[in-house]
């Protein structure tokens, strides 16, 4: 899957045309996307730890690395920004794995916490959610948000050595009960990244000394998951990153083109109104209105930087009209009725000595007013429809849908990892 996703995304990325202004505004997002594509090409996923302050995230990564690479502090909260190190473990099919440390999720306010979780989820291919006791409300919200974004999560209970052996099963059971419904499949992995044990000194005093880390379940689950699904996780995260960038680019273009689009819609509304009001032949005014609306859609596509053919513009107009009664049958019915009335008045002019021309003028004005209203509404609805049509063939969201339709395993990952467990002996990662 990884090779195919890389080919599709590389083709999409090469075809991406950005203005200097767009490159300036979306510079960080574009750089993040390119980094993800580079990782996909290299075959090097990122695993990020996430959790509250003081749960031992840095200590857990140090235990996995086998060295003190990430700073730890008894005062807690010493990680202020993301830090990254390579994991010295060979995983079949991958060039390597990077471990990422993050600040505590409870150090910041709720909006900032949401941004942090979103940033970590987008930049990491797998998240280790670390807890050291029963699940809190903040932790439950974060895990639900991650899984809602289709991000795979391993739930890790650190400092399991601090709990009496007879109480640990009860704690694990409570963790499972407190998980949100979307995360009910998660199986907590009990580890101790920096355990302490009592040691009797020669003089009879008892001291607490450091003991070797006990992280076997996590190391095994992580290695197994990355060996089986690492390439797929890289590909899916790259596709999500491309889809997110596509959304940001479209919103940027919508903002930049809004004023120009309003002016364009007004000009086309005036032109259509004049054409409908001055055209004396019934049927031609309707045909001219369709041509005008099609040209409007084409111009809107150019403003927003979206490709559109004439046939595509007509299909879009048909869809907009079919979804809106005013733009569909009501508009055509009213215009046909008014056109018929005006045609009859014009034909009756010789018989009425020109008196029937007087009411023809208000009818023409009514047609013009209707044309202005419907053209403006067409422009607004067409812009909304263009937003929805951004996922046409070749866009990242369409690629995700195609891969999900063709591959059941990919479809399960995109469904939020709902059919998977963690670790061996259960519904293992990578298995339906």
N, C-alpha and C positions, 0 to 999 in steps of 0.2 A: 504493500500500500504506500509506503514511504516514497518509493521512487516515482510512482504514478502521481502522487500529490505534489511532489517537487516539480515534475514536468509541467503539470497544469498551472501551478502557482508561478513558476518562472515565466511561462508564456503570458500569464495575466499581468505579472509585474513589468515585463518588457513593454507591454501594450499600454501601460498606465502613463497617461500624459498629464503632467502637472504644470501649472503656470508658476512663475517665480513667486508670486504672492502665496499660492497654495503650499509651495515648498517651505516658505518662511513660517506660515501659520502652523502647518502640520509637521514641522521638522522633527520634533521628538517622537511623534507617533510613527513617522516613516522610518526613523532610525531603529525603533523597537521592532517594527515589522521586518526590516532587513536583517536584524540580528537573529530573529526567529528563523528566517529562511536560511541564514548561514548555518544555524545549529541543525536544521533539518538536513541540509546538504552534508554537513560533517557527521551527523549521527551522534549528537551529544546533547542529551536531555538535561533539564535542570530540575532539581528536587528542592523545594523550599520548605522550611519549617515555619509554622505559624502557631501562635499561642499567647497566653497572657504573660505579663512580666513575671519573671522569677520561676517559671515552670521547668527551667533547665534546657531551653532550646539550644543554646550554644554548647552546653556540656554534652548534649546528645550528639551534636554534629562532631564534636571533638572525639567522642567515643567511637563514632563511625570511622573517622579519619585515622584514629590511633595516635593523635598528636594534639597539642594545645594550639590549634590554629585560630580558633575564635576566642575572643576575650570573654572571661567570666568574672563575676564579682559577687561577693557575698551580699552586697547591698542591693543587688538585683537591678535590672533595667540598664545595663551598661551598653547594650546594643542600640544605637541611635539611627543607624542606616543599614541598608542591605549590604551584606558581605558575602563573598563567594569563594569557594575552594573546590579543587578537583578531588573526586573520591578515588583513591588508589585501589580500585577493584575492577577487575576485567569482567565485562558483561558481554556475552556473545551477541554479535550483531551491532554493537555500539562502539563508537570510537572512544567514549568516556562518559562520565557523569559528573555534573557540577552540583555541589551542595550549597544552598543559599540560606544565610541567617537573616532574620527580619526583626524589627522592633516589636515590642509587646502590643497586642491588639487592644489592651485596656489602658494604654498610656495616652490615648488620644480620644477626642470627642467622637460621637457616633458618626457624623458625616465623614470625618477624616478617617475613621476606622473602616468605613465602607469603601472609601477610595483606596486605602491601603490593601484591603482584602481583594479588591478588583485588580489592582496593579500586580499584586503577588500572583493572583490566579492567572492573569494574562501572561505574565513573564515566566511562569513555572509550568512544567509539563506534569508534575505530580506534587501534591502538598501533603506534608506530615503535620497533622494537627496534634499538638502536644498539650496534654493536661497533666496535672499532678494530684487531682482529687476528683470529686464528682463534677459533672458537667454544669457549668454556669450558664446563665441566660445569654451572655455575650458569646460564649463558645458555641452554644447551640445555634445562634443566629448566623455566625460565621460559617459553620459547617453546612448549614442549609443553603446559604448563599453560594458557597463553592459548588456544591452538588447541583444546585439549580443552573449553574453555568456549565454543567457537564464536566467539571474538573474532578479527576480521580483523587481520592483522599484516603490516607491511612491514619487511623486514630491510634495515638500512642499514649499510654499511661506511663509517665515517667515517675521516678522515685517510688517504685512499688516496694522497695526495701523498707520504706518508712511505715508500712502497714503490717500488722501481725498476720502471719500466714493464714490464720483462721478467718480473718476479716477481708482478705483480698478478694475471694470469690464473690462476696456480697457487694463489694465496691464495683467490681466489673459488671455484675448484674444490674446495679443501679445506673451505671453509665449507659448500658444498653437501653434501659427503660426511659432515660431522659433524652435520648437522641430524637431529633425530629423524625416524622414519618418517612421523609425522603432519605434519611440516613439510617434507617432501621437495619440495613444489611451490614453495617460496619461492625467489625469485631475488634474490640480494644486489644492492643498488643502491650502487655505488661513488661516494662523494662526498668533498669536502674542505670542511668548514665554515669553517675558518680556516687556509688554506694559507699557507705561508711560501715565499719565493723569495730566491735570492741576488742581491745588488745590489752592483756595484762602485762605490765612492765615488771622488770626484775625486782623492784622494791614493793611490788604488790598493788600499785596504783593501776587504775583502769583508764585507758585513753581511747578516743575514737580516732581511727586511722583510715586512710583511703583504701578501698578495695578495688579489684579489677572490675571494669564495667560489665554489666549483665544485659546485653542487648541482642542476644542470639535471635529471638523471635522477629525483631525488626529487621535485622540484617538479612535473615532468610527470606522474609516476605518481600522486602524491597528488591533484593537481587532477583528473586523469582519473577516478580511483576515486571521489572525492567527487561529481563531476558525475554519474556514472552510478549510484552506489549510496548516496550520502549519505543520502537520505530513507529508504531501506530499512534502513541501518545504525542510524539513529536509532530507527526503529520497533522493530527487533529488540532493541535494547538496552533500550528502555523496557519491552518485554514481559518480558525477562529480569529487569529490576529489579522489576517487579510480581510476577513468580513468586517471586523470592527473598524479597520482603517477605511474600508469602503464606505461604511456608514458615516464616519467622521468627514471624509472627503465630500460626500454628498451634502451633508448638513452645511459644510463650509461653502459649497457652491450655491446652495439655496440662500444662505445669508447674503453672500456677495451679489447674487443675481436678483434679489427680491425687488429692489427699486427699479432695475432695468426691466424686469418682467412686468411690473405694474404699468410702466410707461408703454411697453409693447402691447399689453392687453388693451389699454385705453385706445391706442391708435387703431388696432384691429377692430375694436368695437365701433369706433367712429366710421371706419371704412365700410364695415358690414352694414351699419345702419344706413349710410348714404346709398349703398348699392341696393338694399332692399326697398328703400323708400322711392328711389328714382326709377327702378326697373319696372316697366309696365307689363311685362310678360309673366304670367303666372307659371311657376315651375322653375324659371330661370333664377328667380330670387332665392328659392330654396337651394338649388344647385350651387349658386354663387356663395351662399352662406356656408355650405359644407366645405367648399374649396377654401374659403376664408379661415374657417376653424382649423382645417388641416394645416394650412400654412402657419397659423398661430402655434400649433403644437410643435411643428418643425422648428420654428424660431425659439420656442421655450427650451427645446432640447439642446439647441446650440448654446443658449445662455447658460444652461446648467451643465454643459459638457457631457451630455449623454447622446450616444448614437441612436438615430431613428431614421428609418426609411419612410417613404410616402405611404406605402401599404401599412407599415406599422403605425403611422400617425392615424390613418383611417380606422384601423382596428382599435386603437386607443380611444378615439372619439366614439366609436360604437359602444365600447365597454362603458365609457363615462355616461353616454346617453341612456344605455339600458339600465344603469344603476340609479338614474335620476329622472323622475317622471317629467320634470320641467324641460330637461334637455332632450328627452326622448319624444314620446308620443304627444305630450302636451304642446311642446314647442312646434313640432311639425303640424299638429292639428290647428293650432291658432294661426300659424303663418299661412297655412293653406286656406283657412276660412277667411282671414283678412285679405289674402291675395285674391280669392274668388270674389269677394265683395268688391274690391277695388277694380278687378277686371270687368265685372258687370257694370259698375258705374261708368267706367271709361267707354265701354261699348254702347252704353245708353246715352252718351253725350250728344250724338247727332239727333236722336229722337227727342231729347229733352231740351234742345237748344242750348246745351252746355250747362244746364242747371245741375246735372248729376255730378259735375266735376267738383262742386263745393264740398260734398261729404267725402269725396275721394281723398282730399288732403288730410283730414284727421285720421282716416284709416291708414294712410301712408305713415303718418307720425306715430300711430300706435305700433305699426310694424317695426319702425325704426327703434322705438323704445324697447320693444321686446327683443330685437336683435342686440341692442346694447347690453341688456340684462343677461341674456343667455350667453353672449360672448364672454362677458366678465366671469360668469359662473363657470363656463367651460374652461377658461384659463386657470381658475383656482382649482377646480377638480382635476384638470389635466396635470397640474403640478403635483397634487397629492398622488395621482395614479402613477406618475413618473417615479415618485419616491418608492412606491410599492413595487414597481417594475425594475428596480435597480438590481434585483437578484435574477435577471435573465441569464440565459446560457452564457457561460464564461466567467460569471462573477463568483466569488468565493462561496457565498451562500448556496448557489446552485450546485457548485462542486460538492459541498457538504451533503446536500440532499441526494445527489447522484451516488456518492459513495455509500451513504446510508441505505439507499435502495438496493444496491448491489451486494453489500457485505453485511450479514447479520451481526457480526461482532462489532463492526463500526456503529451500527444502529444502536446497539446496547450502550456503547460508550456515550453516544450523543443523547441517549435518553436519560442521562444523569447517573450512569453506572449503577442502575437499580438492580441489576440481576447478578451482581458480583459480590463475592466475599473477599476476605483478606487472609493470606497465609495458607499453608498446606493443611490438608485434612478437612477443609471446608470447600465451599464453592470457590475454587481458587481463581485468582486474577487471570484473565485470558480465556476462561472457560465459560460456555453458555450456562 
